[in-house]
Amino acid sequence: MRCEFCNPLMKGTFIDDLPLSQINIPEGKAPRNLVRSIQEQGLIEPPVVQQCDYGETRYRILAGIRRLQAVREIRPEGSVVAIVRVHPYNGADITLAENIVRSRNFVSELHAFRDLRRLSMTEEDIQKQLGLYKKDVKKLAQLAQLSLAAEHALAQGKLSPSAALILAKMPAAVQDEFLASCPPETSKYTLTSVKAWRMQHLLPSAQLSFLADIPLQ
């Protein structure tokens, strides 16, 4: 069956019997809870693919890579319900399509998260669209608070995701002060240094001066 499909993010042709063998599904395993969910309830959210012209694989994935990995694990020779896009039609969708097929990368997922937020999608909808855990979407929402300089440090590998999550809890100006406190050419900002900086921001030394007046027993 084929029919036209449209939602705020994408539009295309709805196909209910697209063979997995015709889709370029990257190697890798889907989250266990996603596999169990599809085993029990079926594929509720159809993946989005785009036709291409290389070899026997006729389609590349725009959205739903983890869902398709899960289906392949359950029934390798099966087929799926899918939405087939012919042409991307807006900038946000193009960015999402480029990011979603990459390997696990916080920066690319952060860009995709921001694009979907601009389309007024809820965190729950974004979770389904990107095929992520709820906790991962929460992390992306936190990372979206990074300053431009901090996000650049994350992209360059000078700031780890765990350190970035702590840094993102502070105002952008305070984040930039922290980055400026160490030479970016030689420094890799550690989780320990970020925690110390946040503590310094939360409890400036002037606020702790009262400790000097407490008599020692």
BAZA-297336 format. One record per residue (C-alpha): residue number from 1; residue in three letters; x, y, z. Coordinates in nm, 4 decimals. Example, Ala and Ser with C-alpha at 12.3 -4.5 7.8 and 13.67 -1.06 7.14 Angstrom:
2
R  seq  type        px        py        pz
R    1   ALA    1.2300   -0.4500    0.7800
R    2   SER    1.3670   -0.1060    0.7140
END
This chain:
217
R  seq  type        px        py        pz
R    1   MET    0.0000    0.0000    0.0000
R    2   ARG    0.1270    0.3474   -0.0875
R    3   CYS   -0.0251    0.6798    0.0158
R    4   GLU    0.0867    1.0361    0.0847
R    5   PHE    0.2039    1.1120    0.4396
R    6   CYS    0.2693    1.4507    0.5988
R    7   ASN    0.3569    1.5866    0.9438
R    8   PRO    0.5275    1.9110    1.0615
R    9   LEU    0.8738    1.7611    1.0065
R   10   MET    0.8505    1.5476    0.6954
R   11   LYS    0.6323    1.4356    0.4097
R   12   GLY    0.6576    1.1508    0.1649
R   13   THR    0.5056    0.8241    0.0476
R   14   PHE    0.3835    0.5715    0.3052
R   15   ILE    0.4837    0.2121    0.2176
R   16   ASP    0.3734   -0.0803    0.4331
R   17   ASP    0.6018   -0.3553    0.2946
R   18   LEU    0.9521   -0.2182    0.2363
R   19   PRO    1.2047   -0.5099    0.2567
R   20   LEU    1.4884   -0.4595    0.5053
R   21   SER    1.7286   -0.5914    0.2417
R   22   GLN    1.6684   -0.2763    0.0372
R   23   ILE    1.7610   -0.0401    0.3230
R   24   ASN    2.1188    0.0555    0.4118
R   25   ILE    2.1064   -0.0212    0.7865
R   26   PRO    2.4419    0.0477    0.9620
R   27   GLU    2.5949   -0.2229    1.1769
R   28   GLY    2.5194   -0.2026    1.5477
R   29   LYS    2.2668   -0.3116    1.8080
R   30   ALA    1.9597   -0.1191    1.9149
R   31   PRO    1.8848   -0.0545    2.2865
R   32   ARG    1.7416   -0.3651    2.4560
R   33   ASN    1.4257   -0.1883    2.5695
R   34   LEU    1.3568   -0.0784    2.2116
R   35   VAL    1.3944   -0.4361    2.0842
R   36   ARG    1.1562   -0.5629    2.3541
R   37   SER    0.9064   -0.2870    2.2784
R   38   ILE    0.8984   -0.3678    1.9064
R   39   GLN    0.8697   -0.7400    1.9823
R   40   GLU    0.5680   -0.6739    2.2031
R   41   GLN    0.3945   -0.3855    2.0244
R   42   GLY    0.5335   -0.3811    1.6728
R   43   LEU    0.6887   -0.0848    1.4941
R   44   ILE    0.4646    0.2029    1.6058
R   45   GLU    0.6690    0.4943    1.4681
R   46   PRO    0.7619    0.4333    1.0997
R   47   PRO    1.1201    0.5108    0.9971
R   48   VAL    1.1879    0.7670    0.7261
R   49   VAL    1.4074    0.6711    0.4303
R   50   GLN    1.5167    0.8271    0.1038
R   51   GLN    1.5692    0.6524   -0.2257
R   52   CYS    1.9255    0.6292   -0.3555
R   53   ASP    2.1056    0.4573   -0.6395
R   54   TYR    2.3918    0.2390   -0.5204
R   55   GLY    2.4035   -0.1401   -0.5533
R   56   GLU    2.1099   -0.3485   -0.4402
R   57   THR    2.0455   -0.1159   -0.1450
R   58   ARG    1.7847    0.1288   -0.2664
R   59   TYR    1.7199    0.3394    0.0431
R   60   ARG    1.9230    0.5311    0.3023
R   61   ILE    1.7895    0.6141    0.6493
R   62   LEU    1.6891    0.9697    0.7370
R   63   ALA    1.5278    0.8910    1.0725
R   64   GLY    1.4819    0.5713    1.2728
R   65   ILE    1.8199    0.4000    1.2485
R   66   ARG    1.7866    0.2340    1.5918
R   67   ARG    1.4324    0.1205    1.5185
R   68   LEU    1.5490   -0.0483    1.1995
R   69   GLN    1.8435   -0.2097    1.3781
R   70   ALA    1.5949   -0.3510    1.6292
R   71   VAL    1.3632   -0.4844    1.3568
R   72   ARG    1.6589   -0.6411    1.1743
R   73   GLU    1.7551   -0.8217    1.4950
R   74   ILE    1.4003   -0.9561    1.5383
R   75   ARG    1.3345   -1.0574    1.1772
R   76   PRO    1.6382   -1.0111    0.9468
R   77   GLU    1.4531   -1.1134    0.6299
R   78   GLY    1.1382   -0.9134    0.7026
R   79   SER    0.9900   -0.5880    0.5787
R   80   VAL    0.8743   -0.2698    0.7513
R   81   VAL    0.6272    0.0114    0.7271
R   82   ALA    0.8219    0.3217    0.6195
R   83   ILE    0.7867    0.6745    0.4900
R   84   VAL    0.9854    0.7298    0.1706
R   85   ARG    1.1020    1.0852    0.1126
R   86   VAL    1.1843    1.2043   -0.2371
R   87   HIS    1.3490    1.5402   -0.1629
R   88   PRO    1.4344    1.7214    0.1630
R   89   TYR    1.2258    2.0344    0.1847
R   90   ASN    1.3646    2.2489    0.4646
R   91   GLY    1.6949    2.3280    0.6337
R   92   ALA    1.6049    2.1726    0.9686
R   93   ASP    1.5106    1.8442    0.8063
R   94   ILE    1.8369    1.8336    0.6088
R   95   THR    2.0391    1.8865    0.9265
R   96   LEU    1.8427    1.6159    1.1056
R   97   ALA    1.8947    1.3730    0.8195
R   98   GLU    2.2697    1.4326    0.8182
R   99   ASN    2.3030    1.4011    1.1955
R  100   ILE    2.0780    1.1040    1.2554
R  101   VAL    2.2780    0.8606    1.0417
R  102   ARG    2.6092    0.9378    1.2124
R  103   SER    2.7606    0.7280    1.4880
R  104   ARG    2.6898    0.8232    1.8477
R  105   ASN    2.8016    1.1854    1.8814
R  106   PHE    2.6731    1.4331    2.1385
R  107   VAL    2.7425    1.7387    1.9212
R  108   SER    2.5568    1.6097    1.6144
R  109   GLU    2.2668    1.4917    1.8313
R  110   LEU    2.2651    1.8308    2.0034
R  111   HIS    2.2290    2.0019    1.6656
R  112   ALA    1.9445    1.7676    1.5717
R  113   PHE    1.7785    1.8302    1.9104
R  114   ARG    1.7905    2.2076    1.8564
R  115   ASP    1.6469    2.1762    1.5063
R  116   LEU    1.3531    1.9747    1.6348
R  117   ARG    1.2960    2.2161    1.9226
R  118   ARG    1.2725    2.4984    1.6687
R  119   LEU    0.9875    2.3022    1.5135
R  120   SER    0.8105    2.3169    1.8535
R  121   MET    0.8444    1.9430    1.9154
R  122   THR    0.8214    1.8212    2.2745
R  123   GLU    1.1005    1.6240    2.4417
R  124   GLU    0.8835    1.3126    2.4176
R  125   ASP    0.8390    1.3602    2.0416
R  126   ILE    1.2119    1.4277    2.0017
R  127   GLN    1.2893    1.1081    2.1921
R  128   LYS    1.0796    0.9079    1.9473
R  129   GLN    1.2162    1.0905    1.6432
R  130   LEU    1.5815    1.0399    1.7332
R  131   GLY    1.5333    0.6918    1.8804
R  132   LEU    1.7023    0.7866    2.2079
R  133   TYR    1.6426    0.7050    2.5720
R  134   LYS    1.4497    0.9626    2.7743
R  135   LYS    1.7602    1.0277    2.9875
R  136   ASP    1.9630    1.1033    2.6729
R  137   VAL    1.7107    1.3634    2.5581
R  138   LYS    1.7284    1.5213    2.9053
R  139   LYS    2.1060    1.5447    2.8645
R  140   LEU    2.0674    1.7082    2.5233
R  141   ALA    1.8269    1.9617    2.6738
R  142   GLN    2.0930    2.0435    2.9336
R  143   LEU    2.3731    2.0626    2.6760
R  144   ALA    2.1602    2.3062    2.4747
R  145   GLN    2.2417    2.5600    2.7484
R  146   LEU    2.6134    2.5603    2.6599
R  147   SER    2.7696    2.8820    2.5403
R  148   LEU    2.9083    2.8867    2.1860
R  149   ALA    3.2650    2.8657    2.3164
R  150   ALA    3.1798    2.5720    2.5439
R  151   GLU    3.0018    2.3881    2.2637
R  152   HIS    3.3080    2.4406    2.0434
R  153   ALA    3.5284    2.2921    2.3160
R  154   LEU    3.2949    1.9915    2.3328
R  155   ALA    3.3120    1.9472    1.9546
R  156   GLN    3.6927    1.9678    1.9640
R  157   GLY    3.7151    1.7006    2.2336
R  158   LYS    3.8661    1.9399    2.4883
R  159   LEU    3.5526    1.9190    2.7031
R  160   SER    3.4038    1.5790    2.7881
R  161   PRO    3.0232    1.5310    2.7774
R  162   SER    3.0157    1.4768    3.1563
R  163   ALA    3.2082    1.7991    3.2179
R  164   ALA    2.9928    1.9834    2.9640
R  165   LEU    2.6761    1.8802    3.1502
R  166   ILE    2.8101    2.0403    3.4698
R  167   LEU    2.9305    2.3510    3.2872
R  168   ALA    2.5915    2.3931    3.1158
R  169   LYS    2.4286    2.4455    3.4576
R  170   MET    2.6062    2.7811    3.4856
R  171   PRO    2.5286    3.1079    3.3028
R  172   ALA    2.6944    3.1452    2.9616
R  173   ALA    2.9192    3.4273    3.0861
R  174   VAL    3.0471    3.2072    3.3712
R  175   GLN    3.1092    2.9239    3.1269
R  176   ASP    3.3199    3.1532    2.9100
R  177   GLU    3.5133    3.2762    3.2152
R  178   PHE    3.6033    2.9168    3.2968
R  179   LEU    3.7231    2.8474    2.9424
R  180   ALA    3.9271    3.1672    2.9434
R  181   SER    4.0932    3.0695    3.2737
R  182   CYS    4.2996    2.8002    3.0956
R  183   PRO    4.4870    2.8265    2.7644
R  184   PRO    4.2599    2.6439    2.5149
R  185   GLU    4.5591    2.5441    2.2992
R  186   THR    4.7134    2.3330    2.5739
R  187   SER    4.4318    2.2529    2.8144
R  188   LYS    4.1732    1.9806    2.8260
R  189   TYR    3.9031    2.0851    3.0672
R  190   THR    3.8522    1.8011    3.3152
R  191   LEU    3.5401    1.7109    3.5094
R  192   THR    3.7266    1.7882    3.8332
R  193   SER    3.8213    2.1381    3.7185
R  194   VAL    3.4647    2.2098    3.6013
R  195   LYS    3.3203    2.0954    3.9354
R  196   ALA    3.5686    2.3132    4.1238
R  197   TRP    3.4796    2.6134    3.9079
R  198   ARG    3.1061    2.5588    3.9648
R  199   MET    3.1602    2.5326    4.3402
R  200   GLN    3.3592    2.8539    4.3285
R  201   HIS    3.0734    3.0189    4.1398
R  202   LEU    2.8091    2.8898    4.3833
R  203   LEU    3.0125    2.9718    4.6946
R  204   PRO    3.2435    3.2698    4.6315
R  205   SER    3.5229    3.3040    4.8868
R  206   ALA    3.3612    3.6191    5.0297
R  207   GLN    3.0569    3.4153    5.1279
R  208   LEU    3.2772    3.1773    5.3237
R  209   SER    3.4567    3.4456    5.5263
R  210   PHE    3.2270    3.3808    5.8238
R  211   LEU    3.4128    3.0542    5.8808
R  212   ALA    3.7120    3.2527    6.0088
R  213   ASP    3.5033    3.3832    6.2985
R  214   ILE    3.3965    3.0400    6.4218
R  215   PRO    3.6081    2.9460    6.7280
R  216   LEU    3.7951    2.6182    6.7035
R  217   GLN    3.7175    2.3706    6.9844
END
